[in-house]
Every structure is written in structure tokens, then in C-alpha cells.
Amino acid sequence: MSEQLNIELNSPKILSAAEFEKLRADFPADRKIVFTNGCFDILHAGHVDLLSRAREQGDLLVLGLNSDKSVRSIKGEKRPVTGQQQRAFVLAGLACIDYVIFFDEDTPFNLISKVQPDVLVKGGDWSVDNIVGRDVVEERGGVVLSLPLLPGYSTTGVIRYIRANDIE
């Protein structure tokens, strides 16, 4: 959509992994970096709640954002509903998020290996044992958390509601 409107959606919070690695080198050693990831296709209250609580686990929050290619691979050809640049721009506008970094793979393992977070957070629909990157974080003495989700909120639920009610 932004391409159709000829609007450039940029934010200083949207970085490449290489740009973040350069910044990270200057962070004080006692700063706790928190990492989470997801598609964030249609942002809703459940997302914002989880992201705010993730940010509370440390000093800055890095969000790994599935690229459009990655979302299609995971969710199917009809997704994402919202393109990656728009999703990144909206997420970068949240006060709780310090940096947004795209990744193309199905999992954020390579990005987590580059970011080297102290805390890795996923929503409660993930058991700690199944969180990708857990080994990377725990090897460094970090913590992996599965935080409870706000009940009743999901992108799939929003899409179902729109379809069921013929909302345009």
C-alpha cells in the first residue's frame, strides 16, 4: 500500500542486523538487551501488551520482524495483509520498541545469533523448550521467557471476524 501511495516509511529505529551489530558494540556491558520476534501482521492490543511486558525485562527491546517472504513461507501466500515496511514503521512508533530488524528465514535463529540478547521473550503459546534461539541465549548466561498472552487477541481472530462479518 505505501508503494501505491508513494510514501516512504522510514524510522531511525529500523535497522539491518549489521547496523545493529555496530551499535551493540558501544552499549555498556550492564545494559540488558531483550529480543522478541514475530510477524505482527495486523497490530492489536495483544501484541502491544506482550511487547510492553517484554521491554520491562531489560533496558532495550530489539524486535525481529519476519519479512514478507518469511511470513508467506510460514502463513501462506495470502499473508501478510500488511507489507513489511508498513509493519516495521508502525512497530517502530511504539515507545517500548528500541529497534526493528527484518529477517527472511522461517525462524529468527541467525538474527538472534547476531543480536546476542540477554533476554529472549516469546508469547505464552510457545513453551520455553521450543523457543528458537534458546540455546544461544542460555549459553551466554541469558534468560528465556514465555510470557502469558492477553486472552482473546490474535491476528487470525481479527481476520476471521472481518471475513465472518463481511467487513470491507
C-alpha positions as CSV (number, residue, x, y, z in Angstrom):
1,M,0.0,0.0,0.0
2,S,2.8,2.5,0.8
3,E,4.2,1.8,-2.6
4,Q,0.9,2.7,-4.2
5,L,0.7,5.9,-2.1
6,N,4.3,6.8,-2.9
7,I,5.1,7.3,0.7
8,E,8.5,6.4,2.2
9,L,8.0,4.8,5.6
10,N,11.3,5.1,7.4
11,S,12.4,5.3,11.1
12,P,15.8,5.5,12.7
13,K,14.6,2.5,14.7
14,I,14.5,0.3,11.6
15,L,18.0,-1.2,11.2
16,S,19.7,-4.0,9.4
17,A,21.4,-6.7,11.5
18,A,24.8,-5.3,10.5
19,E,23.8,-1.8,11.6
20,F,22.6,-3.2,15.0
21,E,25.8,-5.2,15.5
22,K,27.8,-1.9,15.1
23,L,25.6,-0.1,17.6
24,R,25.7,-3.0,20.1
25,A,29.5,-2.8,20.3
26,D,29.0,0.6,22.0
27,F,26.4,-0.5,24.6
28,P,27.5,-0.6,28.2
29,A,28.1,-4.1,29.3
30,D,25.5,-3.8,32.1
31,R,22.7,-3.0,29.6
32,K,20.2,-5.8,29.2
33,I,19.1,-6.4,25.6
34,V,15.7,-8.1,25.2
35,F,14.8,-9.8,21.9
36,T,11.4,-10.9,20.6
37,N,10.1,-11.6,17.2
38,G,7.1,-12.2,15.1
39,C,5.0,-11.3,12.0
40,F,2.9,-8.6,13.6
41,D,0.7,-8.6,10.5
42,I,-2.3,-6.7,12.0
43,L,-1.2,-5.0,15.2
44,H,-3.6,-5.4,18.0
45,A,-3.8,-5.0,21.8
46,G,-2.4,-8.5,22.5
47,H,0.8,-7.5,20.6
48,V,1.2,-4.2,22.4
49,D,0.6,-5.9,25.7
50,L,3.3,-8.6,25.1
51,L,5.8,-6.1,23.6
52,S,5.4,-3.8,26.6
53,R,5.9,-6.6,29.1
54,A,8.9,-7.9,27.0
55,R,10.5,-4.4,27.2
56,E,10.1,-4.5,31.0
57,Q,12.6,-7.4,31.1
58,G,15.6,-5.3,30.2
59,D,17.0,-1.9,29.1
60,L,16.1,-2.1,25.4
61,L,13.9,-4.2,23.2
62,V,15.0,-5.5,19.8
63,L,12.2,-6.8,17.6
64,G,13.0,-9.3,14.9
65,L,10.3,-8.8,12.2
66,N,9.5,-11.5,9.7
67,S,9.9,-10.2,6.2
68,D,7.1,-10.5,3.7
69,K,8.9,-13.5,2.2
70,S,9.2,-15.2,5.7
71,V,5.5,-14.5,6.5
72,R,4.4,-16.1,3.2
73,S,6.5,-19.1,3.9
74,I,5.0,-19.6,7.4
75,K,1.4,-18.3,7.0
76,G,0.7,-18.9,3.3
77,E,0.5,-16.9,0.1
78,K,-2.4,-14.6,1.2
79,R,-0.3,-13.2,4.1
80,P,1.0,-10.8,5.1
81,V,-2.0,-8.5,5.0
82,T,0.3,-5.6,5.7
83,G,3.7,-5.2,4.0
84,Q,6.9,-5.4,5.9
85,Q,7.8,-1.7,5.6
86,Q,4.4,-0.7,7.0
87,R,4.6,-3.2,9.8
88,A,8.1,-2.1,10.7
89,F,7.1,1.6,10.7
90,V,4.1,1.0,12.9
91,L,6.1,-1.1,15.4
92,A,9.0,1.4,15.4
93,G,6.4,4.0,16.5
94,L,5.8,2.2,19.8
95,A,7.7,3.6,22.7
96,C,8.5,0.1,24.1
97,I,10.5,-0.9,20.9
98,D,14.0,0.4,20.5
99,Y,14.9,-1.3,17.2
100,V,13.2,-3.3,14.5
101,I,15.3,-5.7,12.3
102,F,13.9,-7.8,9.4
103,F,14.7,-11.4,8.9
104,D,13.9,-13.6,5.8
105,E,14.2,-17.0,7.3
106,D,11.4,-19.1,8.8
107,T,13.0,-18.7,12.2
108,P,15.0,-15.9,13.8
109,F,17.9,-18.2,14.8
110,N,20.5,-16.4,12.7
111,L,19.3,-12.9,13.8
112,I,19.4,-14.0,17.5
113,S,22.9,-15.2,17.0
114,K,23.9,-11.8,15.7
115,V,21.9,-9.7,18.3
116,Q,23.2,-11.8,21.2
117,P,20.3,-10.8,23.6
118,D,20.4,-11.2,27.3
119,V,16.7,-12.0,27.5
120,L,14.7,-13.8,24.8
121,V,10.9,-13.4,25.0
122,K,8.0,-15.2,23.2
123,G,4.3,-15.3,23.9
124,G,2.8,-18.0,26.1
125,D,1.8,-20.1,23.1
126,W,5.5,-21.1,23.0
127,S,6.9,-23.3,25.6
128,V,10.4,-22.3,26.7
129,D,11.8,-25.6,25.4
130,N,10.5,-24.8,21.9
131,I,11.7,-21.2,21.6
132,V,14.1,-20.8,18.8
133,G,17.4,-19.3,19.9
134,R,17.1,-20.6,23.5
135,D,20.5,-22.3,23.3
136,V,22.2,-19.1,22.0
137,V,20.9,-17.1,24.9
138,E,21.3,-19.6,27.6
139,E,24.9,-20.3,26.5
140,R,25.7,-16.7,27.3
141,G,24.0,-16.9,30.7
142,G,20.8,-15.2,29.5
143,V,17.2,-15.9,30.3
144,V,14.4,-17.2,28.0
145,L,10.8,-16.4,28.9
146,S,7.4,-17.4,27.6
147,L,5.0,-14.6,28.8
148,P,1.3,-15.2,29.1
149,L,-0.8,-13.8,26.2
150,L,-3.7,-11.4,26.6
151,P,-6.7,-13.7,26.2
152,G,-8.9,-13.3,23.2
153,Y,-6.5,-11.4,20.9
154,S,-4.9,-12.8,17.7
155,T,-4.3,-11.7,14.2
156,T,-6.1,-14.9,12.9
157,G,-9.1,-14.0,15.1
158,V,-9.2,-10.4,13.7
159,I,-9.1,-11.8,10.1
160,R,-11.8,-14.4,10.9
161,Y,-14.0,-11.6,12.4
162,I,-13.6,-9.5,9.3
163,R,-14.4,-12.3,6.9
164,A,-17.4,-13.6,9.0
165,N,-18.9,-10.1,9.2
166,D,-18.2,-9.2,5.5
167,I,-16.3,-6.1,6.6
168,E,-14.6,-4.2,3.8
